[in-house]
């Protein structure tokens, strides 16, 4: 909570107002920064796992395609 202090001096008619925060804004900012960093790490690590899965699926599809080509060639040879 903010603390206010007003000092008035009767001889010079100067008013000084000091406002001090309790630091809760900085604490909230730090917590939000940590949450953003953790969320970013989670998203990037999930993206790497998804890329690995995609590469495995692509490799499997190429293997199936290669096997189908070999089977097609075997069928052509047997019919000749």
Residue pairs with C-beta under 8 A, 6 or more apart in sequence:
1 22
2 19
2 20
2 21
2 22
3 18
3 19
3 20
3 22
4 17
4 18
4 19
5 17
5 18
6 15
6 16
6 17
7 15
7 16
7 18
8 14
8 15
